[in-house]
Amino acid sequence: MSGKYLIGAVFESVIKVVVVAAVAMFVFRVSVVAYDFGYRVFADKPVSSSEGRTITVGIAEDASIMDIARMLQERGLIEDEKLFVVQEFLSAYHNEILPGIYDLNTNMTAEQMLEVMSTPAENPEETPEETQGE
């Protein structure tokens, strides 16, 4: 009986070591992904570091931040829509995006894009002479 007991104890120990190693690897991988995501939230980099290209985007009245982020990613203005949603949530421009048409550039950071989309567009039909007379 002691032989069977010894084999069972060794097998149980091996299983425990494998489970502990798997849990440790899982925790490590999740930690690396979480750190990388957190770092990218606060170390905002534009898609293009050179001159970039200007892309005109339209924000609808009923567009959610996820819709906007998805559209910006499809247009090549941002790399990760989920990251943009978190950046918008943590920024001073949270829930401040206004509907309209905006010219954004691939060398802009998410913070700069949020600033542009949160600023009311000037009325192009109104000329400076018209506003001086009022």
C-alpha positions in Angstrom: 0.0 0.0 0.0 2.8 2.4 0.7 3.8 2.3 -3.0 0.4 3.4 -4.2 0.3 6.0 -1.5 3.7 7.3 -2.6 2.7 7.4 -6.3 -0.6 9.2 -5.3 1.3 11.8 -3.2 3.8 12.5 -6.0 1.0 12.8 -8.6 -0.9 15.1 -6.3 2.2 17.3 -5.7 2.9 17.5 -9.5 -0.7 18.6 -10.1 -0.5 21.3 -7.5 2.8 22.6 -8.9 1.3 22.7 -12.4 -1.8 24.5 -11.1 0.3 27.0 -9.2 2.5 27.6 -12.2 -0.5 28.1 -14.5 -2.1 30.6 -12.1 1.3 32.5 -11.7 1.6 32.7 -15.5 -2.0 33.9 -15.9 -1.5 36.6 -13.2 1.8 37.7 -14.9 0.2 37.9 -18.3 -2.8 39.9 -17.0 -0.5 42.2 -15.1 1.6 42.9 -18.2 -1.5 43.6 -20.3 -3.0 45.8 -17.6 0.2 47.8 -17.2 0.6 48.2 -20.9 -2.9 49.5 -21.3 -2.6 51.8 -18.3 0.7 53.2 -19.6 -0.8 53.9 -23.0 -3.7 55.7 -21.4 -1.4 58.3 -19.9 1.5 58.2 -22.4 -0.6 59.3 -25.3 1.1 59.0 -28.7 -0.3 60.1 -32.0 -0.7 57.5 -34.8 1.8 59.4 -37.0 4.8 61.3 -35.6 5.6 63.0 -38.9 3.5 65.6 -40.7 0.5 63.3 -40.7 -2.6 63.6 -42.9 -5.7 65.6 -42.2 -9.0 63.7 -42.2 -12.4 65.3 -42.0 -14.9 63.5 -39.6 -18.5 64.1 -38.8 -19.9 63.6 -35.3 -23.7 62.9 -35.3 -26.0 64.3 -32.7 -26.7 60.9 -31.2 -23.2 59.4 -31.5 -21.9 57.6 -28.4 -18.3 57.8 -27.4 -17.9 54.2 -28.5 -19.3 55.1 -31.9 -16.9 58.0 -32.2 -14.0 55.9 -31.1 -14.8 53.1 -33.6 -15.1 55.7 -36.4 -11.8 57.3 -35.5 -10.1 53.9 -35.5 -11.6 53.0 -38.9 -10.3 56.3 -40.3 -6.8 55.7 -38.9 -6.8 58.5 -36.4 -6.4 56.3 -33.4 -5.0 52.8 -32.9 -7.3 51.4 -30.1 -11.0 52.4 -29.7 -11.2 51.0 -26.1 -8.1 53.1 -25.2 -9.7 56.2 -26.6 -12.9 55.6 -24.6 -10.9 55.4 -21.4 -8.9 58.5 -22.3 -12.1 60.4 -23.0 -13.5 59.2 -19.6 -10.5 60.4 -17.7 -10.0 63.7 -19.7 -11.3 67.1 -18.9 -13.5 66.7 -22.0 -15.6 63.9 -20.7 -19.1 64.1 -22.2 -18.1 67.4 -23.9 -17.9 66.2 -27.5 -20.1 68.3 -29.7 -21.8 67.2 -33.0 -20.3 68.7 -36.1 -17.6 68.3 -38.7 -14.0 68.4 -37.6 -10.6 68.3 -39.3 -8.4 65.9 -37.3 -4.8 65.0 -38.1 -3.0 61.7 -37.6 -0.3 63.5 -35.7 -2.7 64.6 -33.1 -3.0 62.9 -29.7 -6.3 61.7 -28.4 -6.3 64.6 -25.9 -5.9 67.1 -28.8 -8.6 65.4 -30.8 -10.9 65.6 -27.8 -10.1 69.3 -27.4 -11.0 70.0 -31.1 -14.2 68.0 -30.9 -15.3 69.7 -27.7 -14.8 73.2 -29.0 -17.8 74.8 -30.7 -17.2 75.3 -34.4 -17.3 78.8 -35.6 -20.1 79.7 -37.9 -18.6 79.9 -41.4 -21.5 81.9 -42.7 -20.9 84.7 -40.2 -18.3 87.2 -41.3 -16.4 89.5 -38.9 -18.1 92.6 -40.4 -21.5 91.1 -39.5 -20.5 90.4 -35.8 -19.0 93.9 -35.4 -22.3 95.6 -36.1 -24.2 93.7 -33.4 
